[in-house]
Amino acid sequence: MLGFFDKLKDIRASNIVFVFVIPVIIYVLATSRNYLPALKAVLGVEDDAFILLTTFILLALVGIFTFAGSIKILNSIRLDLKSETIQRSRSLAAIFFVIAFLVGITFHFTSILDIYAISVLTNSGDPRTNDWIIIVDQNFTLTPEIKANLKRTIAIGIKIATIVGLFLILYSLMPRNLHKTLLGKATAILVLVISFSFSFYVIMLAHAGFAVGLMVTLRAAFFAYAGASILGLIWALLAKLSPSKKASFVFGSLGAILIISGVMLFAQKHNEVALVGNYDGKIGIVSGTPQWVADTVRYGDFLVDPPEKPFKIRSLRSLEQGKKLFEKGSISGLVVPLSEVGETQIVWQTDFLPNSIRNLALANTSIGFLILLLVVIGRISNLHPLAVFSEFFVDTMRGIPMIVIILYVGLPLAGAIKGASGGYIDIEMMTRGVIAIAVGYSAYMAEIFRAGIEAIPRGQIEAARTLGLREHQVARFVIIPQAIGVVLPALGNEFIAMLKDTSLLSILSIRDLTQRMREFQAQSFLAFEPFNTAAILYIFLTLLAASGIKSLDKIVNKNRNS
């Protein structure tokens, strides 16, 4: 009995409270006619949820055991291991491949993989832009043709996977000398890469309908945390760079080159256009005309006395369409290239750079001036130019609310990138939201890492340099491992904060827990049930995260002290 109470002391008090509250929550969910539908809607539970969850677990096990088997094969050909360890690695590799094969063989006798693939493909697309997703009984699903093609593809894939599984079992039983050949190593590495990619896709990317809303929230938090950690560590390390004349010269030269190239681009031949006809009726403007030209025409800024109301504008697909409408009298004015004017009366004319050249010129010039500014400030403050940029970025990002960063990255910035690339780079909403949170939180992570780095005794760093280690080796082997142990609790707090702030992604219509809560509330006109359900789910997630962080902190500190 005393041992039981001793174990309770190691558990977080808040978790104990939550454990005693769980029966009450379960009772409310079971007896209320509204809470259970709210929980199902907020979590994103679809039909056949148990089948989808089972398939998800089976696929994850196939990928994980195949990945583990490939690692054991690569370990068995290492020269620094004892014969007993090598033999154990080979035996484990065979066992892992057999388990993966036996788990995967279950898909031969059931159709659960078809149901899973249909759910994943349905949730991976946007029904507003994909015609292969339709609505049946107020639920999204695939068209019959896509379903039939998908099932045929899965049947072929299962047969191929079975053959590959048998090959891997035979491959693991081959003599070690064959594994040590170039072909044997290449095979193990190929299996390693494919199995890791497959496992990563199933666990982190494939949105199956057993709990889509929950998985979207968790995946957004994990990806954003990984991105923020990497960026934060970069900003922290850049802030520690020592100033040098060589760095100032290199960055100063780069800035000057960018400015010169920008000026040269601005000096390129401009396109000359003219407004012909009159502005009594609608004015036609061909799509692709720079916005400032269209605005000048719309608001009459080319006139000495602009009108109080803007002129009516009609967007045109092509110049040929505009000429036909102008001849018919459907539009009274038309913006055309100066070479196409002919004898038509010119009301106003101007010139401009094509958007692609103008955007590149602006980017080069702006970046060039920024780099030169960093060099100048670095010389004044005796700092490395990249250290100046790191400090400026961190201070700027910490001063902008997270929702503003999400809106800016998710809408205008992503739209500008799409326009500058001619529509080729169209970042999906989920990726936009993850990038926004990662960029915003990287400023806070940078300060945490900076504090951890400064906590490392200076003598250790100097000793590592004395031993001949380069700067990146000092950072990798001396600074980073110790700094992470120091700042782990703070990093955990940032993950919890980031997990909660994923709720802001609902403003981009990303269907996470919060967005599904709002959708259910709008459909059912219920308030307390969906909001209370979402709150309980977030509390549950943060408590799990806090417990995991505390356990990890104990393990890390135990290893550091031992």
N, C-alpha and C positions, 0 to 999 in steps of 0.2 A: 504493500500500500504506500509505504514511504517512497519507494522507487517511482511509483506512478506520479506522486505529487512533485517529485524532483524533476521529472520530465516535463510536467506542466509549467515549471518555472522557466524552462527554456523557450516556451512558446510565447509569442507576442500576446499581450493582454487583450488587444483589440481583436485578435483572431479568436480568442476564447469567447469573448462576448458575441462575436458573429456566429460561432458554432452553436451557442445556445439560442440565438435568434433564428437560425435556419429552420427549425421545426415550425415556428410561427409563420415564416414566409411560405413554407411548403403548404401549410394549412390554408393560408389565404389564397394561394394559387389554386388549390384543389377545390375549394368551396365557392370561389367567386366565378361568375359566368363571364366576367370581363377581363380578369387578370391573365388567365391562361391564353386567350387569343392575343392579348397585348404582348405577352412574353414571346409567343410564337412569331408575331409580326416583327417585333424589335430585333429578335435574334436572327430573323431571316430563315426560319425553318420552312422548307417546302414539303411537298408530298414525297413519300418514300424516303423520309429523312434517315430512318434507321439503315436502309439499304445504302444510301449515299455515304453515311458515316462509316459503315462496314467496308465499303469499297475503298474509301479514302485511307483507312487504316491498312488494308491489305496492300494497296499500291505503295504506300509509304514503306511498309515492311519489305516489299520486294526491292525497292530502290536502296534502302538502308543496308540490308543484308548483302546485296550485290556490291555496294560500295565498300562495306567492311571486308568482304572476301577479296576484292582487288587490292586493298591495302595490305592484307595479310600475304598475298602473293608477292607484292613488292618488298615486304619485310623479309620474306624467306630467301631472297637473293642478295641480301646485304652480306658483306664480307666480315663485318665487325661483330656478328652475333654467334653465339654458341650453337652447336649442333642440336641441342635439346630445344632451344628457342626456335630454331629454324623449322624443326619437325613439328613443333606445336603450331607455328604459324601456318604451315602447309595443311595440317589437319583442320585447323579452324577455318581456313579458306574453303576447303571442301565442304565442311559442315554448313557454312554460311551460304554457299552456292546451292546446296541441296535444299536448305530451308526456303530460300528465295524461289527455287523451282517449284517446291511443293505448295507454297502460298500462291504462286502465279497460276498453277495448274487448275486451281479452283474456278478460274474464269472460263475454262472450257465447258463446265457443266452448268453454268448459270448465265443469266443475261444481265447481271448487276452492272457489268462494265458498260453496257449500252446505256442504262439509265444514268450512270455517273457521267459519261461523256456528253450526253444530251444536256444534263444540268450544267456542266462546266461550260459548254459552248454557248448555251443560252445566257448564262450570267456574264460571259466574257464580252458580249457585244451590247451596243446601244440600240434598242428597238427603234429609236427615232432616225437612225442613219443606216441601219442594216435591214434590208428587205427579207432576209432569211429568218428573221425573228418575228413571230406573229403572236397575237393574243387570242387565247382560247379559254373561255370561262373565266375571264379576268386574270388569267395567268399567262406569262410569257412562255413560249415554246418555239421549237424549230418547225420549219415547213416540212411537209411529208417527204419531199424530194431530198432535202438535206439529211433528214433522219435516216432514210434508206441508204444514202451514200455513206453516212457515218457508220452505220451498222456493218456494211460490207467492208469498210476500211478497218474497223475494229476486229472483225473475224480474221482478216488477213494478218493484222498485227499480232493477234494472239498466237497464230500458227508460227509466225516468225520468232516471236519471243520464246515459244516453247523450244524451237530448234536451238536458239541462242543459249537458253538455259541448260540444255543437255550438253552443248559444246563447252560451256563454262565448267560444268562438273567434270567432264573429261579433261579439260585443260588444267584444272586444279590437281588432277591425279597424275599428270605427266611428270617425267623426271625433272629434277631441279635444273639440270644442265640445259634443258630446253627452255625453261623460264628465263635463264640467264642470257639467252641469245637476243639479238636485236629484235627479231620478230616477237619473241616471248615478252620482252619488256614493253614493246609497242602495244601488244595486245592488252597487257595489264593496265597500261596508262590509258588506253582507249576506253576500256571498260570502266576505269575509275572516273574519267571525265563524263561519260554517258550516264552512268548510274548517279553521279552527283547532280548532274543537270536534271535528270528525271526526278530525283528526290526533291530537289529544290523547287521544281515546277509544281509537283503535287502538293507539297507542304506550304509553299509560300505564294504561289501564283494562281493555281487552279481554284476557281470559286465554285465549289460544289454546294448544293442547296441544303446541306444538313444544318448550317448556321452561317449563312452568307454575311449577314450584318456583323456578327461577332468576328468572323475571320477577316473581313475588310478592315475593321478597327485594329485588330492585332497586327495584321500585316503592315498597315500604314504606320503604326507605332514602331515596329521593328525596323522597317526600311528607313524611316525618318531618323531613328536613333543611330543606326549605322552610319548614315550620311552625315548627321550632325557630329558624331564622334570623329569621323575621318577629317571633316573640315575643321572642327575645333582643334584637333591635334596639329593640323597644318598651320592654323593661325598662331597657335602657341609656340610652335617651333620657329616660325618666321619671325616672331617677336624677339627671339633669342639670337638672331643673326648679328654678327659683329660688323660694324661699318668698315668699309674699305674703299680706297680710291678706285680699285679695279671694278668693283660693283657699281660705283657711281658712273664710271666711264661707260661701262657696258649698257646700263639702263639709260643713261643720257643719250648715247648713240642710237639705241633702239627708239627712244621717244622722238629724236630728231628725224630718223628715217620714216617713222609713221606719219609725222606731220608733213614732211616733204611729199610723201606718196599721196597723202590726203589733198594737199594743195594741187598736185598734178592731176588728180582725179577731178577736182573741182574745175580745173582749166580745160577739161575735155569739151568737145563740141556739144553745144546745147541744142535741144529740139525747139524749134520755133513754131508756135501755134497762134491762131487768131480766132477771135469771136466774130463770125460773119452773120449777116441778116440784121435782126433787131431783137429787142428784149421785151416786146409787147406781149408775147405768149410764152410758151415753154421753151427752155434752152436745152439742147441736147449736148451731153458730155459723154464721150466714149469711156467705157470702163478701163481703168489703168491710168487715167490722167491723175497727176499728183493732187493730193487733197487740197493743198493751198491754192492751186489754180481753180479747182471746183468751188472752193469757198469764196474766192475773189469774185467769181462770176455770180454765185448764188446771192451774195450780200451786196453786190453792186459796188464793191470797193474800187473798181476801175473808173467810176464816175466821180466828178468833182463834188456832186451832191448825192450821196448814196440814198436809196429809197428807205422808207421806214420799214416796209415789209420785204422779205427776201424774194428774189425772183423764183419762179417755178422751174425746177430742174427735172430733166428726164435722163435716166441712166441708159446708155446704149451698149449693146454687145460689141458692135463693130462700127467702123467709119462708113461702110457701105450702107448699113441700116440707117445711120444718121442722114446720109445724103438722100436716100429715098424718102424718109419722113420730111426732110427739109423741102424737097421738090413738091411733095403732096400738100405741104402747108400744115402738117400735123405739129410741127415745131417751127417757131419763128426765128430761132437762132441756133447756131451750131459751132462748137469749138473744133476746128480742123487744123491740120498742119499747114503752115504758111505756104508750102508748095502746092497745096490743093485748093487754094482760095480762088484762083481764076479771076473773073471779073466781078465776083460778088463783093458787096460793100463790107469793108472791115470796120468793126466797131471798136475792137481793142485787140492788141497783140502783146505777146510776152514770150519768153523762152525759159526752158528748164532742163535740168539734167534728168536722164532716165532714173527711175527709182533705184534700180540695182546699183548704178554708179554713185548716185547721191548718198545712199545709205552706207556704202563702203567708204566713201570719202569722209562722211561724218564720223563713222566709227574710228577710222584711222586717225583723224585729226583729234577727236576727243580723247582717245586712249593715249595718243602721243603727248598731248598737253598734260594729262593726268600723270604719266610716267615722269615727265620733266618736273612737274610740281613735286612729286615724291622725292626726286633726286635733290631738288633745291632744299626742301624741308629737311631731308636727311642730312645734308651738309650743314645746315644751320643747327640742327639738334644733335648732331653727331650720332645718327642712326642709319641703319641699312635702309635703302628705299623700300624693300619688302616689309621691314619692321614697321615703317611708317604706315604702309597700306594696311597691315594687319591691325594696328591700333585704331586706325580710322574706321575700318570695317566693323570691328567689334563695338566701338562706341556708337556707330551709326545704327547697327542692327538692334542694339539693346534699347535704343530710343524709339523704335517703331513698334506699335502694337502688332501682335501676331496675326490678328484678323486682317490688318491692312497688308501685311506681307503676303498672306494667302491670296487675297483678292488681287494684289498687284501682279504676283507671279502667275496666278491662275487665269487671269483675264487679259489685261493689256500687254504684259510682257510676252506671254505665250502667243497672243495674237500678232504681236510685232515680229516674233521669230517666224511664225507661219507665213506672214506677208513677205518678209525679207527673203525667205527661202522659196518663194513662189508656190507655197502650199505643200512642199515636200516634207517639211518638218512640222507635223501636227501632233503635239504632245497630248496624250490622253489625260483626262481630268485627274485620275488617281495619281499619275506620275507628277502632275503639276502640284498637287497638294503635298505630296511627299517631299518634293524639292523645296517647296516654300517652308515647310516646318523644319527641314534639315538646315536650310540656310539661316532661318531665324534663330534656331536654338544653337547653332554652331558658335555664335558669339558668346553665349553663356558657357558652353562646353570649353571654349578657348580659355576663359578665365579660370575654370576649374583645373584644366591641365596646366595652366601657367603656375597656379598655386602649388600643384603637385611637383612640378619641375623645380620650383624654387625651394621646395622642402628637401630636395636631395642635397646632401652635404657637398660643398664645393670641392672638397678634397678628393672625393670619389671620381668626380669628372676629370679633375686634373691628373689623377693617377691613371685613369683610362687613356688619356691623351699621351701620358708619359710612356705607356706600354706600346704606343704606336697605333692605337685605334683611330680611325678617321671619325669625322664629326657624325656621319650617319650611323656608324657602328657604335659610337658612344651613346647616341640617342636610342638605338635599338636594343643594346645589351645592358646598358647601365641606367639610363634616365627613365625610359618608358616603363619597364617592368616595375620599378620601385614607385614611380609616380602614380601608376594605376592603383596599386595597393593603398596608397595614401588617400586618394580622392574617390575610392570606390563608393562610399556612402553618398557623396555628393552626386556622383554619376547616376546612382540609383534614384535619387530624388528627381533628377532631370528626366529619367525615363518615365517615372510616374507622372510628372507634369506633362510630358509629351504625349503619354497615353490619354490623358484627359483632354489635351488640346486637339487631338484628332477629331473631336466632336465639331470643331470649327470647320472641318472639311465639308460638312453638310451644306455650307453656303455655296459650294461648287457643285451641288447636287450629287455628291458621292454618297452612295447608299450604305452608310455605316449605321451604327446603332442609333445615333441621333437623328439622321435623316429618316430612317424607317420609323422611329418614334413619331416624328412629325407627320409622316404620311398616314400612319394609323390614326393619329389624333384627328387629322383632317377628314378621314373617311368615316370614322365612328363617332365623331363629336364628343369623345371622351377625353378628359383632361388628366385626372389623377392616375388612372391605370397605366397608360403608356409612359408618363413622366416618372412615376414611382418605379416602374419596371426598369427603365433606363438607368435611373439613379442607383438602384440596387445592383445592377450589372456592373456599372462603373466602380462601385464600392468593392464588389467582389474581385474585380480585376486588379484594382490598386492594392487590396490586401494581399492577394497572391503575389503581386510584384514586390511588395514591401517585405514579405516573408522570404521570398527567394533571394532578395538582395541581402537581407540580414544573414541568411545561411551562407551565401557566397562570401560575404565579408568575413565571417568566422573562419571559413576554410582558407581564404587568402592570408589572413593575419596569423593563423596557426602555422601555415607553411613558412611565412616570413620569420616567425619567432623561433621555429624549430631549426 
